[in-house]
Every structure is written in structure tokens, then in C-alpha cells.
Amino acid sequence: MRNLEELITANENRFNGTLENQIKDIQKNAETFEAVFKIFNQKYPVYGFGDLQLKRLMNQFFG
């Protein structure tokens, strides 16, 4: 179980640009959405995003 501070930080990261930068960094080395999704969930499990949630965020951030 995650601690409250970690969850608060993850939520803040959704709105302060950190999440967008985390995804951009992953995209530098991943060629497909499937690869991005796998790496993202391994590195940042605190977000708990499903594939459609991550896809929606990527479309929102990067068009």
C-alpha cells in the first residue's frame, strides 16, 4: 500500500508538468504505445493508469 505523501506527490505531478516530462522521457526510447505503456507502468506504478487512461493523457499532452 502506498503512503499518503507518495500519492499526493503523484497527483500534483499530473498537473505541474512532471507527468508530461516522464512520458516524454519514456517516448525517447520506446517506439510503440505498447512499449511506452509497459515502461511507464514499471517505472511509475503509483499512477495506476490503464492503457486507455495513458493514451488519453498522451493525446492531451502531445496531440
N, C-alpha and C positions, 0 to 999 in steps of 0.2 A: 504494500500500500504506500502510496506517495505521501510525502508530508505537505502540509498546507503551504509552506513557503515556496516549495518547488512548483506547486500548482498555480499559485499566484503569479510567479515569475513567467511561467509558460503562457498564462492568459495575457499578461502585459506584452509579451513578445509577439502576440498575434496582432497587436495594434501599434507597436513602436518601430516596425521595420525589421526587427530581428528575424522573425519567421520568414519574411521575404528573402532576406540575405541567406538564411540557412538553406532554403530551397535553391536559390541561385548557385550556391557553392556546390550542392549536390549535382545540379544540372551540368556543371563543368565536366564531370566525369561519367555521367550516365547518359546513354544515347536514347533510351526509351522511357516512356512514362512508367512502365512496369519496374524498370531499374531504379528510377527516382523514388517510386513508392516503397520499394524494398529497402533501399538505403535509408530513406527518411524514417521509416518505422524502426529500423535498427538503431539509428543514432538518436532519435528523439521520440521514444515511446510515450513520453509524458503527454503528448498531444492526443494520442489515441485516435487519430484520424483514419477513417476508412478511405478506400480508393476514390469514391465519388467526392468526398469532402476535400481531399487533397487536390483532385482535378479541378474542382470549383475554385479553390484558392489560387491555383496556378493560373487559371483563366482570368481571374480577377486581377492578379498581380501583373501578368505578362501579356494579357490579351489574347 
